[in-house]
Amino acid sequence: MLTGRRYRLELTVEQAAYAERVAGMCRMVWNTALEQRHAYRRRGASIGYAAQCAQLVEAKAEFAWLSEAPAHVLQQALKDLDQAIRIHGTWKVRWRSARRWKPSFRFPSPERPVVREFPCRRRTEHATSPSWSRGGDRQGDQGGRHDQ
């Protein structure tokens, strides 16, 4: 059984700036892919996740700033878009605007994270960066500080 956990990372200023850039790139990939799907639907054709992933590789070669983000994070944005379109349809999926969309991205990793147990039954995950994250339960409760 797969389970999901939500963590709030405590990032340094440089890490936060990088995360904002990556989230912006994911938003751009989402919007571009959605526009492309709209264009295909207008012509009576369709394009899927695999074809858009292949085009993402070409886009990363063409635009150097796009290659700054990890490939699997951008592919996850395409996968999330594909799932949203399968559930709701091409025309009902909304754009991710900078004003109404909170910057975020999913970082799928094949490796299991290192987790430290605390006496209060909260977990802290060792992030890929030098900072630690603050753990929460599955419903999004962020919990308190565990600096002791």
C-alpha positions as a LaTeX table, in Angstrom:
\begin{tabular}{lrrr}
\hline
Residue & $x$ (\AA) & $y$ (\AA) & $z$ (\AA) \\
\hline
Met1 & 0.00 & 0.00 & 0.00 \\
Leu2 & 1.32 & 3.43 & $-0.92$ \\
Thr3 & 1.08 & 6.20 & 1.63 \\
Gly4 & 1.77 & 9.87 & 1.22 \\
Arg5 & 3.21 & 12.32 & 3.67 \\
Arg6 & 3.36 & 16.08 & 3.50 \\
Tyr7 & 6.35 & 17.96 & 4.88 \\
Arg8 & 7.14 & 21.62 & 5.24 \\
Leu9 & 10.82 & 22.22 & 4.60 \\
Glu10 & 12.85 & 24.78 & 6.47 \\
Leu11 & 15.00 & 26.11 & 3.63 \\
Thr12 & 17.82 & 28.60 & 3.54 \\
Val13 & 17.38 & 31.76 & 1.47 \\
Glu14 & 19.27 & 30.25 & $-1.49$ \\
Gln15 & 17.30 & 26.99 & $-1.31$ \\
Ala16 & 14.00 & 28.91 & $-1.11$ \\
Ala17 & 14.94 & 30.96 & $-4.18$ \\
Tyr18 & 15.82 & 27.76 & $-6.09$ \\
Ala19 & 12.54 & 26.12 & $-5.02$ \\
Glu20 & 10.61 & 29.19 & $-6.25$ \\
Arg21 & 12.38 & 28.99 & $-9.62$ \\
Val22 & 11.62 & 25.27 & $-9.95$ \\
Ala23 & 7.97 & 25.84 & $-9.00$ \\
Gly24 & 7.76 & 28.60 & $-11.62$ \\
Met25 & 9.20 & 26.25 & $-14.23$ \\
Cys26 & 6.63 & 23.60 & $-13.29$ \\
Arg27 & 3.87 & 26.20 & $-13.69$ \\
Met28 & 5.25 & 27.18 & $-17.09$ \\
Val29 & 5.42 & 23.52 & $-18.19$ \\
Trp30 & 1.82 & 22.96 & $-17.00$ \\
Asn31 & 0.50 & 26.02 & $-18.85$ \\
Thr32 & 2.44 & 25.32 & $-22.04$ \\
Ala33 & 1.35 & 21.68 & $-22.10$ \\
Leu34 & $-2.27$ & 22.67 & $-21.45$ \\
Glu35 & $-2.15$ & 25.21 & $-24.29$ \\
Gln36 & $-0.68$ & 22.54 & $-26.54$ \\
Arg37 & $-3.47$ & 20.12 & $-25.64$ \\
His38 & $-6.07$ & 22.81 & $-26.33$ \\
Ala39 & $-4.53$ & 23.43 & $-29.77$ \\
Tyr40 & $-4.55$ & 19.72 & $-30.57$ \\
Arg41 & $-8.20$ & 19.37 & $-29.45$ \\
Arg42 & $-9.25$ & 22.32 & $-31.64$ \\
Arg43 & $-7.84$ & 20.44 & $-34.64$ \\
Gly44 & $-9.57$ & 17.21 & $-33.60$ \\
Ala45 & $-6.33$ & 15.45 & $-32.64$ \\
Ser46 & $-4.83$ & 14.57 & $-29.28$ \\
Ile47 & $-1.42$ & 14.46 & $-27.65$ \\
Gly48 & $-0.51$ & 12.46 & $-24.59$ \\
Tyr49 & 1.96 & 12.41 & $-21.73$ \\
Ala50 & 4.66 & 10.44 & $-23.58$ \\
Ala51 & 4.75 & 12.79 & $-26.57$ \\
Gln52 & 4.88 & 15.84 & $-24.31$ \\
Cys53 & 7.74 & 14.31 & $-22.29$ \\
Ala54 & 9.68 & 13.82 & $-25.51$ \\
Gln55 & 9.07 & 17.47 & $-26.39$ \\
Leu56 & 10.17 & 18.47 & $-22.90$ \\
Val57 & 13.60 & 16.97 & $-23.60$ \\
Glu58 & 13.84 & 19.08 & $-26.76$ \\
Ala59 & 12.71 & 22.19 & $-24.87$ \\
Lys60 & 15.35 & 21.64 & $-22.18$ \\
Ala61 & 18.00 & 21.49 & $-24.92$ \\
Glu62 & 16.67 & 24.68 & $-26.52$ \\
Phe63 & 16.14 & 26.74 & $-23.35$ \\
Ala64 & 19.07 & 26.59 & $-20.93$ \\
Trp65 & 17.09 & 28.04 & $-18.02$ \\
Leu66 & 14.66 & 25.12 & $-18.20$ \\
Ser67 & 17.46 & 22.61 & $-17.72$ \\
Glu68 & 18.10 & 24.04 & $-14.25$ \\
Ala69 & 15.11 & 22.08 & $-12.87$ \\
Pro70 & 15.34 & 18.31 & $-12.30$ \\
Ala71 & 13.77 & 16.43 & $-15.19$ \\
His72 & 11.54 & 14.21 & $-13.06$ \\
Val73 & 9.97 & 17.23 & $-11.33$ \\
Leu74 & 8.93 & 18.70 & $-14.69$ \\
Gln75 & 7.76 & 15.28 & $-15.87$ \\
Gln76 & 5.68 & 14.99 & $-12.70$ \\
Ala77 & 3.97 & 18.28 & $-13.61$ \\
Leu78 & 3.12 & 16.76 & $-17.01$ \\
Lys79 & 1.88 & 13.60 & $-15.34$ \\
Asp80 & $-0.32$ & 15.62 & $-12.97$ \\
Leu81 & $-1.74$ & 17.54 & $-15.94$ \\
Asp82 & $-2.41$ & 14.30 & $-17.79$ \\
Gln83 & $-4.29$ & 12.90 & $-14.79$ \\
Ala84 & $-6.32$ & 16.10 & $-14.37$ \\
Ile85 & $-7.29$ & 16.03 & $-18.05$ \\
Arg86 & $-8.27$ & 12.37 & $-17.86$ \\
Ile87 & $-10.53$ & 13.10 & $-14.88$ \\
His88 & $-12.02$ & 16.48 & $-15.85$ \\
Gly89 & $-11.47$ & 16.82 & $-19.60$ \\
Thr90 & $-9.25$ & 19.18 & $-21.56$ \\
Trp91 & $-11.52$ & 22.19 & $-21.41$ \\
Lys92 & $-12.24$ & 22.08 & $-17.66$ \\
Val93 & $-8.63$ & 22.07 & $-16.46$ \\
Arg94 & $-7.52$ & 25.55 & $-15.45$ \\
Trp95 & $-4.34$ & 27.49 & $-16.07$ \\
Arg96 & $-1.96$ & 27.92 & $-13.18$ \\
Ser97 & $-1.73$ & 31.67 & $-12.82$ \\
Ala98 & 0.90 & 33.35 & $-10.65$ \\
Arg99 & $-1.84$ & 35.14 & $-8.70$ \\
Arg100 & $-4.10$ & 32.28 & $-7.69$ \\
Trp101 & $-1.67$ & 29.34 & $-7.68$ \\
Lys102 & 0.51 & 28.78 & $-4.64$ \\
Pro103 & 3.99 & 27.82 & $-5.92$ \\
Ser104 & 4.54 & 24.13 & $-5.31$ \\
Phe105 & 5.89 & 21.03 & $-6.96$ \\
Arg106 & 6.08 & 17.34 & $-6.23$ \\
Phe107 & 9.46 & 15.71 & $-6.01$ \\
Pro108 & 8.93 & 12.04 & $-6.82$ \\
Ser109 & 11.83 & 9.96 & $-5.64$ \\
Pro110 & 12.34 & 6.22 & $-6.05$ \\
Glu111 & 14.29 & 6.15 & $-2.80$ \\
Arg112 & 12.61 & 6.05 & 0.57 \\
Pro113 & 13.49 & 9.11 & 2.67 \\
Val114 & 15.47 & 8.82 & 5.88 \\
Val115 & 13.05 & 9.42 & 8.74 \\
Arg116 & 13.91 & 10.18 & 12.37 \\
Glu117 & 11.33 & 9.27 & 15.01 \\
Phe118 & 10.55 & 11.73 & 17.80 \\
Pro119 & 8.93 & 10.90 & 21.14 \\
Cys120 & 5.84 & 12.98 & 20.26 \\
Arg121 & 5.10 & 10.71 & 17.26 \\
Arg122 & 5.94 & 13.36 & 14.70 \\
Arg123 & 8.42 & 12.55 & 11.97 \\
Thr124 & 11.21 & 14.59 & 10.47 \\
Glu125 & 12.53 & 13.71 & 7.05 \\
His126 & 16.11 & 14.31 & 6.06 \\
Ala127 & 15.80 & 16.51 & 3.00 \\
Thr128 & 18.18 & 16.28 & 0.07 \\
Ser129 & 19.55 & 19.64 & 1.17 \\
Pro130 & 21.43 & 20.32 & 4.41 \\
Ser131 & 18.32 & 21.65 & 6.17 \\
Trp132 & 15.79 & 19.55 & 8.06 \\
Ser133 & 12.08 & 19.57 & 7.45 \\
Arg134 & 9.26 & 19.73 & 9.94 \\
Gly135 & 6.98 & 16.74 & 9.74 \\
Gly136 & 3.23 & 16.62 & 9.82 \\
Asp137 & 0.50 & 14.06 & 9.54 \\
Arg138 & $-1.27$ & 13.08 & 6.34 \\
Gln139 & $-4.05$ & 15.65 & 6.71 \\
Gly140 & $-1.60$ & 18.54 & 6.39 \\
Asp141 & $-1.12$ & 19.30 & 10.10 \\
Gln142 & 2.32 & 20.87 & 10.26 \\
Gly143 & 3.00 & 20.10 & 13.91 \\
Gly144 & 5.26 & 22.00 & 16.26 \\
Arg145 & 8.99 & 22.58 & 16.42 \\
His146 & 11.23 & 19.67 & 17.36 \\
Asp147 & 14.54 & 21.41 & 17.92 \\
Gln148 & 15.26 & 19.74 & 21.25 \\
\hline
\end{tabular}
